[in-house]
Amino acid sequence: MQIVGVGVGPANLSLASLVYPTGLRSQFFEKDREFSWHSGLQLPNASLQVSFLKDLVTLADPTNPFSFLGYLHEHGRTYQFLNARFDAVTRQEFTQYLHWAARKNENIQFGEEVVDIDFDDDFVVTTTAKTVRAENISIAVGKVPSVPAFVAGSLGETTFHSSDYLKHADKLANKRVAIVGSGQSGAEIFLDLMSREGADAPAHVSWVSRRAGFWPLDDSPFTNDLFMPCHQNYFSSLGEATRQQFLKDNVLASDGISMSTLNEIYQGLYMRRFVRPAKNTVELLPNRAVEHAAPDGPRWTLRTVHGEASTREMMNVDVVIWATGYRNAPLHFMDNIAERLQYCGDEVAVDDNFAALWNGPRNRAILIHNASRGQKGLADPNLSLLAWRSAKMVERITGFPASVEPIPSAVCWGPLASVSDEARRSA
């Protein structure tokens, strides 16, 4: 086998889709019995924060049969999609597209988990059903929910991560609910709960944000240049301290709230305050960090600290929803070769082709998806460079340059002395 993939989310599905027409022998394993992507947050009106052209393959190979347009065409709805003039593709439809791509690719095996990887001239990959050998492996096990340490051991029916929201959403009527987190997930959950009426409505909803406000995603043209290959290459050349500061300074480029969602929330607040008063109540609490959460009988007591006033506040609620993001998933199946890898902080160090730096032979690659934000920048966990990253991985496997268009930016990111006159003219 030339390549074996571990995990099948959008990242490895992109690689599997690009590899499929090439004839490279590949197999991708996923422990779940079917494809899943943000299943706990598939709210009816939720939409992508990126263009549908940033699909599995288009920006690397627009002729590939696994494109979103290919999906629309096969289902006979391309004209209707164009006529509908969506501002953004709904997350439900994009998920249906991903399911379609996964079903069409017979090199993907669902319901089979990789439990161990060792190395003996080739990679020896052991699953719950068999053992296979591979020249290269592609690791894309994604992220796992991240919650504060003081609540990590207490998750359940009344305190849970936003990724499990839909499992509990029908049990929140007449409850006092706190949502902790100021990104898109927190906003979508707040909008869903504040929009409920009658017997389905919670008694009270508090939205707690560490940020000083509920800020929009920066989706401006020059900010979107940060999600191009040329900026990722520049970002990788910077020192670690500079990279970390950049990620902090530009967090709203990737972790803000869609303007359409903010508009819906504000309009909903206006309606319930002035036009159609609601019996249930809501409150928005920015600039507050949750310091602790503790059970108090059947309820929860949250202790927060105000970021500017430094005052501490207490609130009692029935349910706490932690919209507090994700962290890299552990790679326990790599334990046998973990000591052979190089690390950059808590990330596996990777090269320009997203191959791990390790002490094995150059012609045996460990490809790492969606786990190098500190090295590669804002776009690493984002859909924006999904296809380009997969193309760079194919380049590493085959030895042939990736067939992607040269993409100069409108911005000269680095010092002028390091940029050729020709590159400056093209930019």
C-alpha positions as CSV (number, residue, x, y, z in Angstrom):
1,M,0.0,0.0,0.0
2,Q,1.4,3.4,-0.9
3,I,-0.6,5.3,1.6
4,V,-2.8,4.4,4.6
5,G,-4.9,7.1,6.2
6,V,-6.0,7.2,9.9
7,G,-9.3,9.0,10.5
8,V,-11.7,10.2,7.8
9,G,-12.9,13.7,8.5
10,P,-12.7,16.5,5.8
11,A,-8.9,16.5,5.9
12,N,-8.2,12.8,5.0
13,L,-11.3,12.8,2.8
14,S,-9.7,15.6,0.8
15,L,-6.5,13.6,0.4
16,A,-8.4,10.4,-0.4
17,S,-10.4,12.4,-3.1
18,L,-7.2,13.9,-4.7
19,V,-5.5,10.5,-4.6
20,Y,-8.4,8.6,-6.1
21,P,-7.9,9.5,-9.8
22,T,-4.1,9.0,-9.6
23,G,-4.1,5.3,-9.2
24,L,-2.0,5.4,-6.1
25,R,-2.9,2.4,-3.9
26,S,-4.5,3.8,-0.8
27,Q,-6.8,2.8,2.1
28,F,-8.3,5.1,4.7
29,F,-9.7,3.8,8.0
30,E,-12.3,5.5,10.2
31,K,-13.5,4.0,13.5
32,D,-17.1,5.4,13.2
33,R,-19.6,3.5,11.1
34,E,-20.4,6.5,8.9
35,F,-19.0,9.9,8.1
36,S,-19.5,12.6,10.7
37,W,-18.7,16.3,10.8
38,H,-19.9,18.6,13.6
39,S,-22.9,16.3,14.0
40,G,-23.8,17.9,17.4
41,L,-24.1,21.4,15.8
42,Q,-26.0,20.8,12.6
43,L,-28.5,23.5,13.4
44,P,-31.0,24.2,10.5
45,N,-29.8,27.7,9.6
46,A,-26.1,27.3,10.3
47,S,-23.8,28.0,7.4
48,L,-20.2,27.8,6.3
49,Q,-17.9,30.7,7.1
50,V,-15.9,30.1,3.9
51,S,-16.8,29.8,0.1
52,F,-18.1,26.5,-1.2
53,L,-15.1,26.6,-3.6
54,K,-13.0,25.8,-0.6
55,D,-14.2,22.2,-0.8
56,L,-12.3,18.9,-0.8
57,V,-10.5,19.4,-4.1
58,T,-11.4,22.4,-6.2
59,L,-8.6,24.8,-5.3
60,A,-6.0,22.1,-6.1
61,D,-7.7,20.3,-9.0
62,P,-11.0,21.8,-10.3
63,T,-11.4,18.9,-12.7
64,N,-11.6,16.4,-9.8
65,P,-14.9,14.5,-9.7
66,F,-15.2,15.0,-5.9
67,S,-15.9,18.7,-6.1
68,F,-18.9,20.4,-4.6
69,L,-20.0,21.4,-8.1
70,G,-19.7,17.8,-9.1
71,Y,-22.0,16.9,-6.2
72,L,-24.5,19.5,-7.2
73,H,-24.4,18.3,-10.8
74,E,-24.8,14.6,-10.0
75,H,-27.9,15.5,-7.9
76,G,-29.4,17.7,-10.6
77,R,-29.6,20.9,-8.7
78,T,-26.8,23.1,-10.0
79,Y,-29.2,25.7,-11.6
80,Q,-31.4,25.8,-8.6
81,F,-28.4,26.3,-6.3
82,L,-27.3,29.3,-8.4
83,N,-30.8,30.7,-8.5
84,A,-31.2,30.4,-4.7
85,R,-28.4,32.9,-4.3
86,F,-27.3,31.7,-0.9
87,D,-24.9,34.1,0.9
88,A,-23.2,31.0,2.2
89,V,-23.7,27.2,1.8
90,T,-25.6,25.7,4.7
91,R,-23.6,23.4,7.0
92,Q,-26.3,20.7,6.4
93,E,-25.8,20.8,2.6
94,F,-22.0,20.8,2.9
95,T,-22.2,17.9,5.2
96,Q,-24.4,16.0,2.7
97,Y,-21.7,16.7,0.1
98,L,-19.0,15.3,2.4
99,H,-21.1,12.2,3.0
100,W,-21.5,11.8,-0.8
101,A,-17.8,12.0,-1.4
102,A,-17.1,9.5,1.4
103,R,-19.6,7.0,0.0
104,K,-18.2,7.3,-3.6
105,N,-14.7,6.5,-2.6
106,E,-14.2,2.7,-2.2
107,N,-10.8,3.3,-0.7
108,I,-12.4,4.4,2.6
109,Q,-13.3,1.8,5.2
110,F,-15.7,2.8,8.0
111,G,-16.2,1.0,11.2
112,E,-12.5,0.0,11.5
113,E,-10.2,1.7,14.0
114,V,-6.4,1.9,13.7
115,V,-5.1,0.8,17.1
116,D,-1.3,0.6,16.5
117,I,1.4,1.8,14.1
118,D,4.9,0.5,14.1
119,F,7.8,0.8,11.6
120,D,9.8,-2.0,10.0
121,D,11.1,-0.8,6.6
122,D,7.4,0.1,6.0
123,F,4.7,1.3,8.4
124,V,2.9,-1.6,10.0
125,V,-0.7,-0.5,10.6
126,T,-2.9,-2.7,12.9
127,T,-6.6,-2.1,12.9
128,T,-9.4,-3.8,14.8
129,A,-9.8,-6.1,11.8
130,K,-6.4,-6.6,10.2
131,T,-2.8,-5.6,9.7
132,V,-1.5,-3.8,6.5
133,R,1.8,-2.4,5.4
134,A,2.2,1.1,4.0
135,E,5.0,3.2,2.5
136,N,3.3,6.3,3.9
137,I,0.7,7.1,6.5
138,S,-1.7,10.1,6.8
139,I,-2.8,11.1,10.2
140,A,-6.1,13.0,10.4
141,V,-7.8,12.2,13.7
142,G,-8.9,15.8,14.1
143,K,-9.7,17.6,17.3
144,V,-11.3,16.7,20.6
145,P,-13.5,19.0,22.7
146,S,-11.6,21.2,25.2
147,V,-13.2,22.3,28.5
148,P,-11.7,23.9,31.6
149,A,-9.8,21.4,33.8
150,F,-12.1,22.1,36.8
151,V,-15.1,20.7,34.9
152,A,-13.5,18.0,32.7
153,G,-14.4,15.1,35.0
154,S,-18.0,16.3,35.5
155,L,-19.4,16.3,31.9
156,G,-22.9,14.8,31.6
157,E,-26.5,15.7,31.1
158,T,-26.3,19.2,32.7
159,T,-22.8,20.3,31.7
160,F,-21.5,19.5,28.3
161,H,-19.4,20.7,25.4
162,S,-21.1,22.5,22.5
163,S,-20.2,19.7,20.2
164,D,-22.9,17.6,22.0
165,Y,-25.5,20.3,21.9
166,L,-28.1,18.5,19.7
167,K,-28.0,15.5,22.0
168,H,-29.3,17.7,24.8
169,A,-31.1,20.5,23.0
170,D,-34.6,19.0,23.5
171,K,-34.1,18.9,27.3
172,L,-33.6,22.6,28.0
173,A,-37.2,23.9,28.2
174,N,-37.8,25.9,31.3
175,K,-34.2,25.6,32.4
176,R,-31.7,28.3,33.3
177,V,-28.9,27.9,30.8
178,A,-25.4,29.4,30.7
179,I,-23.3,29.3,27.4
180,V,-19.6,29.9,27.9
181,G,-17.6,30.9,24.9
182,S,-17.6,33.8,22.4
183,G,-17.1,32.1,19.0
184,Q,-19.5,30.9,16.3
185,S,-20.6,27.8,18.2
186,G,-21.6,29.8,21.3
187,A,-23.4,32.4,19.1
188,E,-25.4,29.7,17.2
189,I,-26.5,28.0,20.4
190,F,-27.5,31.3,21.9
191,L,-29.5,32.2,18.8
192,D,-31.2,28.8,18.8
193,L,-32.2,29.1,22.5
194,M,-33.3,32.7,22.5
195,S,-35.5,32.0,19.4
196,R,-37.6,29.3,21.1
197,E,-41.1,30.2,22.2
198,G,-43.7,28.8,24.4
199,A,-43.2,25.5,26.2
200,D,-39.9,24.8,24.3
201,A,-38.2,28.0,25.6
202,P,-35.6,28.0,28.4
203,A,-36.5,30.1,31.4
204,H,-33.3,32.1,31.1
205,V,-30.2,32.1,28.9
206,S,-26.9,33.7,29.9
207,W,-24.1,34.1,27.3
208,V,-20.7,34.5,28.9
209,S,-17.7,35.7,26.9
210,R,-14.1,36.2,28.0
211,R,-13.8,38.8,25.2
212,A,-14.8,42.4,25.8
213,G,-17.6,42.0,23.3
214,F,-19.3,39.7,20.8
215,W,-17.0,40.4,17.9
216,P,-17.5,39.5,14.2
217,L,-15.4,37.3,12.1
218,D,-12.9,39.4,10.1
219,D,-13.9,38.4,6.6
220,S,-12.4,41.4,4.8
221,P,-10.4,40.8,1.5
222,F,-6.9,41.5,3.0
223,T,-7.6,39.4,6.0
224,N,-8.6,36.5,3.7
225,D,-5.1,36.8,2.2
226,L,-3.9,35.2,5.5
227,F,-5.7,32.0,4.3
228,M,-3.5,31.7,1.2
229,P,-0.6,29.3,0.7
230,C,1.9,32.3,0.3
231,H,1.0,33.6,3.8
232,Q,1.3,30.2,5.3
233,N,4.7,29.8,3.8
234,Y,5.7,33.2,5.2
235,F,4.2,32.4,8.6
236,S,6.2,29.2,8.8
237,S,9.5,31.1,8.3
238,L,8.9,33.2,11.5
239,G,10.3,32.5,14.9
240,E,8.1,30.7,17.4
241,A,7.4,33.7,19.7
242,T,6.4,35.8,16.7
243,R,4.1,33.1,15.4
244,Q,2.3,32.8,18.7
245,Q,1.9,36.6,19.0
246,F,0.5,36.7,15.5
247,L,-2.1,34.0,16.3
248,K,-3.2,36.0,19.3
249,D,-3.4,39.3,17.5
250,N,-5.4,37.9,14.6
251,V,-7.8,35.5,16.4
252,L,-10.9,37.1,14.9
253,A,-9.7,36.2,11.4
254,S,-10.6,32.6,12.2
255,D,-12.6,32.6,15.5
256,G,-15.1,35.4,15.2
257,I,-18.8,35.2,14.7
258,S,-20.4,35.5,11.2
259,M,-22.0,38.9,10.7
260,S,-25.3,37.2,9.6
261,T,-25.5,35.4,12.9
262,L,-24.8,38.6,14.9
263,N,-27.5,40.4,12.9
264,E,-30.0,37.7,13.7
265,I,-29.2,37.8,17.4
266,Y,-29.4,41.6,17.6
267,Q,-32.7,41.6,15.6
268,G,-34.0,38.9,17.9
269,L,-33.1,41.0,21.0
270,Y,-34.8,44.0,19.5
271,M,-38.0,42.1,18.8
272,R,-38.2,40.6,22.3
273,R,-37.5,44.0,23.9
274,F,-39.7,46.3,21.8
275,V,-42.1,44.5,19.5
276,R,-43.0,41.0,20.8
277,P,-41.9,40.7,24.5
278,A,-41.0,37.3,25.6
279,K,-41.6,35.7,29.0
280,N,-38.2,34.0,29.2
281,T,-35.2,36.2,29.7
282,V,-31.7,36.4,28.2
283,E,-28.5,38.3,29.1
284,L,-25.2,38.8,27.4
285,L,-22.2,38.9,29.8
286,P,-19.0,39.9,28.0
287,N,-15.6,40.5,29.6
288,R,-16.0,37.7,32.1
289,A,-13.8,34.7,32.6
290,V,-15.3,31.6,34.3
291,E,-12.9,30.8,37.1
292,H,-14.8,27.8,38.5
293,A,-17.9,25.7,38.2
294,A,-19.3,23.5,41.0
295,P,-22.4,21.4,41.4
296,D,-24.9,22.8,43.8
297,G,-27.5,20.1,44.2
298,P,-29.1,19.6,40.8
299,R,-27.8,23.0,39.6
300,W,-24.4,24.5,38.9
301,T,-22.7,27.6,40.5
302,L,-20.4,29.5,38.2
303,R,-17.8,31.9,39.5
304,T,-16.7,34.6,37.0
305,V,-14.3,37.5,37.2
306,H,-14.9,40.7,35.3
307,G,-11.8,41.5,33.1
308,E,-11.9,45.3,33.6
309,A,-13.5,45.8,37.0
310,S,-11.8,42.7,38.5
311,T,-14.9,42.0,40.5
312,R,-16.1,38.4,41.1
313,E,-19.7,37.3,40.3
314,M,-21.7,34.2,41.0
315,M,-24.5,32.7,39.0
316,N,-26.7,29.7,39.5
317,V,-27.9,27.7,36.5
318,D,-29.4,24.4,35.6
319,V,-27.3,23.7,32.6
320,V,-23.8,24.8,31.4
321,I,-22.8,24.6,27.7
322,W,-19.1,24.9,27.1
323,A,-18.4,26.5,23.7
324,T,-14.7,26.5,24.5
325,G,-13.1,25.1,21.4
326,Y,-11.0,22.1,20.7
327,R,-7.5,20.7,21.1
328,N,-5.4,18.3,19.1
329,A,-6.5,14.7,19.6
330,P,-4.1,12.3,21.3
331,L,-2.2,9.9,19.1
332,H,-2.0,6.8,21.3
333,F,-1.8,4.5,18.3
334,M,1.6,6.2,17.5
335,D,3.2,5.3,20.8
336,N,5.6,2.8,19.2
337,I,7.2,5.5,17.0
338,A,6.5,8.6,19.1
339,E,10.1,8.9,20.3
340,R,11.3,9.0,16.7
341,L,9.4,12.2,15.9
342,Q,10.5,15.8,16.4
343,Y,8.2,18.2,18.2
344,C,7.5,21.9,18.2
345,G,5.9,22.6,21.5
346,D,3.0,20.2,21.8
347,E,2.8,19.7,18.1
348,V,4.5,17.2,15.9
349,A,7.1,19.2,13.8
350,V,6.3,19.1,10.1
351,D,8.0,20.2,6.9
352,D,6.7,22.2,3.9
353,N,4.7,19.2,2.7
354,F,3.2,18.6,6.1
355,A,5.3,15.5,6.7
356,A,6.5,14.9,10.2
357,L,10.2,15.4,10.9
358,W,11.5,12.1,12.2
359,N,14.6,9.9,12.1
360,G,13.2,7.4,9.6
361,P,14.0,7.2,5.9
362,R,13.1,10.2,3.7
363,N,11.0,8.0,1.4
364,R,8.6,7.0,4.2
365,A,6.4,9.9,5.2
366,I,4.1,10.5,8.2
367,L,1.7,13.2,6.9
368,I,0.0,15.3,9.6
369,H,-3.3,17.1,9.0
370,N,-5.0,19.8,11.0
371,A,-2.6,19.7,14.0
372,S,0.1,22.3,13.2
373,R,-1.6,25.7,13.8
374,G,1.4,26.9,15.8
375,Q,3.7,26.1,12.9
376,K,1.5,26.8,9.9
377,G,-0.9,29.5,11.0
378,L,-4.6,30.4,11.2
379,A,-5.6,28.4,8.1
380,D,-4.3,25.0,9.4
381,P,-7.6,23.9,11.1
382,N,-9.7,25.8,8.5
383,L,-11.3,24.5,5.3
384,S,-9.5,27.3,3.3
385,L,-6.3,25.4,2.5
386,L,-7.7,21.8,2.8
387,A,-7.2,21.0,-0.9
388,W,-3.8,22.8,-1.2
389,R,-2.5,20.9,1.8
390,S,-3.6,17.6,0.4
391,A,-1.9,18.5,-2.9
392,K,1.3,19.2,-1.1
393,M,1.0,15.8,0.5
394,V,0.5,14.1,-2.8
395,E,3.6,15.9,-4.0
396,R,5.6,14.4,-1.1
397,I,4.3,10.9,-1.8
398,T,4.9,10.9,-5.6
399,G,7.9,13.2,-5.9
400,F,6.1,15.3,-8.5
401,P,5.4,19.0,-8.0
402,A,1.8,19.7,-6.9
403,S,-0.3,20.7,-9.9
404,V,-1.7,23.8,-8.2
405,E,-1.6,27.3,-9.6
406,P,1.1,29.7,-8.3
407,I,-0.8,32.0,-5.9
408,P,0.9,35.4,-5.3
409,S,-0.7,37.6,-2.7
410,A,-1.7,41.2,-3.1
411,V,0.4,41.8,0.0
412,C,4.2,41.6,0.4
413,W,4.4,39.9,3.7
414,G,8.1,39.7,4.2
415,P,11.0,42.2,4.0
416,L,11.4,43.7,0.5
417,A,15.0,42.6,0.4
418,S,13.9,38.9,0.5
419,V,11.4,39.3,-2.3
420,S,12.5,39.2,-6.0
421,D,11.5,42.0,-8.4
422,E,9.5,39.5,-10.4
423,A,7.6,38.3,-7.4
424,R,6.9,41.9,-6.3
425,R,5.5,42.7,-9.8
426,S,3.2,39.6,-9.8
427,A,1.9,40.6,-6.4
